[in-house]
Amino acid sequence: MLSRLLQISSKRLNLNPRGLLSAKTVALARPQVSHTPIRNYGKTPKTPDLIYVPHVFRWLKTKVQLKYLQKTWDPEFTEGAFIYGTTRAVCRITEIIHDNRPEELDNLMTSVARQKLKEVMKTRLTKNQKSIIKLRPEDIKILVPIAVHFKSLKSSKKDCTITLRILALKWVRSKAGPMRLVLVALQTEFQRDYSVKINSNWNISAFDILECVVLPTAPSSR
């Protein structure tokens, strides 16, 4: 459990990244979150700041591969537009999970990824996890491309797969009343077919829920 690796104090939130982002992740919480009454923030306090420090060589390799994709396969590709689109796609999938409507996954994912996620929704996710997993774009603090894979065959079959790691934080109100911090960690893959004469879009080819948990911390309610 990733939650066992979390160390929480009133001024600092440290995330051990082992198995999560495969890089050094430092999460610094604003000190006033734990000492200032919620009424000063309105309805919801701000979530902790997260700073992602990648493995340099892996980060460079991914950047080079994304540039290769743009220059060789897809001149219209930009990393910024890709991140924008995938952020909203990820939020849409978490919304479907939250609403427990697996039939709405049909046009959003590959058949293999869809069947796997439906099985996870049915057998692994608890009712509480489904209730807290729904994300908005502003909840996603880190979304990092960690791998790019190209597949090109002599038959002119070409496809590209980009793997992303995602870390989200948000506040939710517990049944008992106080606000609690939720951590959602995901790994996703987006695949696009670049074969000749095929005009395709990016499709979700994997959606793995690494963690979905309520953390044992809350802002002051004084």
N, C-alpha and C positions, 0 to 999 in steps of 0.2 A: 504493500500500500504506500502510495506516494505521501499520503497524509502523515505517515509515521516519520517521514524525513523532514517535516515542517517544524521549524523552531520559531515560536512567536513570543514577542515581548511587546511592551506598550509602544516602543518607538521603532521597531525593526521587524521586518518579515523576511526571513531567509529561506529560500527554496533550494534544496539540494536537487540539481538537475539530472541526476543519474536516472536514465531510463525515460526522462521526460523530453528534454531538449538537446541532450547530448552536447551541451556546452555550458559554460559558466553563466548562470542567471542570477543576478543580484536584484532583489526586490526591496525597495526602500519605502516604507510607509511614512506618510506625512505625520509628524509627531502629534499634531493637534487632533487627529482622528480619535485618539484614545483619551484625550483630556478635555475636549470641547463638547458641550451638550449638543445633541442632534438638532435641537431647534435652531442653532446657528447655521446649519447647513440646509435648512428646509426639510423636505421629506426624506431625502437620502443623502448620507455622507459620501464623500469622495472615496474611491477605492485606492489602495496603495499604488505607488508608482513602480513600474517594473523596468529594469535595464537589462538588455540582452547583450552579453559579450560572447561572440561566437568563437569556435575553433577557427583560427585564421586560415589555415590551408583548406579546410573544408568549405569555408565561406567563399574563398577566392575561386575554388573549383566550380562552385555553384554559379557564381557570378559570370565566369567565363562561359559556362555551358548556356546560360540564359542569353548572353551576347551572341553565341554561336547560333542559337535558335532564331534570334532576330535577324541576323545577317544572312543565314543560309537557308532557313526553312520558312520563316514568317516575318517579312519586313515590317508588318503592321504590329507585331508583338511588342509590348512594353511591360516591364515588370510592374510599374505602378498601376496600370489598368488591370493587369492580371490579379494583383493583390486586392484591388477594389472589388472585382467581380467575385473572386473566391471568398472574400469576407462575407459578402451577402449570400452566397450559396451555402456556406457553412451555417450561417444564422437561420436560413430557411430549413435546412435539415434538422437543426435542433428544435425549431418550432414544430415540425412534423412529429418528432419524437415526443415533445411535450404534449401535443394534442392527441397522441396515440392514433395517428392516421397513416399507417404504413402504406396504404394504397396510393397515397400522394407521392410516394418515392418513385413511381414507375417511370416517369419521363425525366428524372433528374440524375439517375445513376445507371451504371452498367448492370446487367442482370446478376452477375456474381456478387457485386458489392451490395446490390439491393437485397438479395436473398440473405446474405450474411447479416446485414443490419436489421432486417425484419426478425431474424432469429434472436439477435441480441435484445431487441425490444421486447420480444415475447418471453424469453427465458432468463435473461441476465439482469436487466435494469429493474430496479425496484420502483415502486410507485413514487417514493420520495425523490429518487434520482430523476425520474421523468418530470416531476413538478418543478425542479430547479435547473434543468439543463438548458432551457430556452435562453438564447443569447441575442443581444442587439449588437450592431457593429461597434458601439462605444464600449461594450464589455470586453472585447478582444484586445488584450494588452500586447500580446506578441503573436505574430504570424510570420513564420520564417520558412522560406524554401530551403530544404536541406539536401535535396538530390534531384538531378535531372537525368532521365534515361531516354536515349534515342534508340529506336528500332527501325532498321531499314533493310528490306529484303530485295532480292533481284527482281521479284515480281512487281516492283514499284510500290509495294506496301510499306508505308512509313507512318510511324506514330511516335508521339512524345508523351512522356509521363513525368509530372512534377510532383514531388512529395513535399508536404508541408507539415510543420509542427505548430500547434496553436495552444496558447495559454490565455485563459479568460478569468477575470475576477468580477464579481458583482455582489451587491448587498441584497439580501432577501429578508423579509420579516418572518420570523418563526411563528408557529402556532401559539407559543407562550407570549409572544409580543415583541421581544427585543430583536434588533437587526443582527443578522449573521452573515459572515463573508463566505461566498461560495467559490470554489475553485473548479474549473472545467478544463481538462487537458485533452487534446485531440491530436490524432495524426490522420491526415487525409492524402489522397492521391487524385490528381486531375489529369485526365488523359485526352489527347486530341489526335484524330486520324488525319495525317497530312498526305495521304495517298493521292496520286494523280486523279484529277477530275472529281475529287470529293471535297465538298464545301461543308465541313463539320465544325462543331463548337466543342469547347472543353466540356468533358463529362466526368462526373465523380466515379472513380474506379475503386476507391477504398475509403472507408470512413470508420476509423477505430476510436473508441472512447477509452482513453488511458486512465482518466480519473474524473469523477463527478462527486464532489464531497462538500459538506458544510464544515468549515474550519472552526476550531474552538477559540474564536476571538470575536469581539463585538466592540463597537464604539461606546463611549460613555453616554449614559442617558440622564446624567445629573442636570 
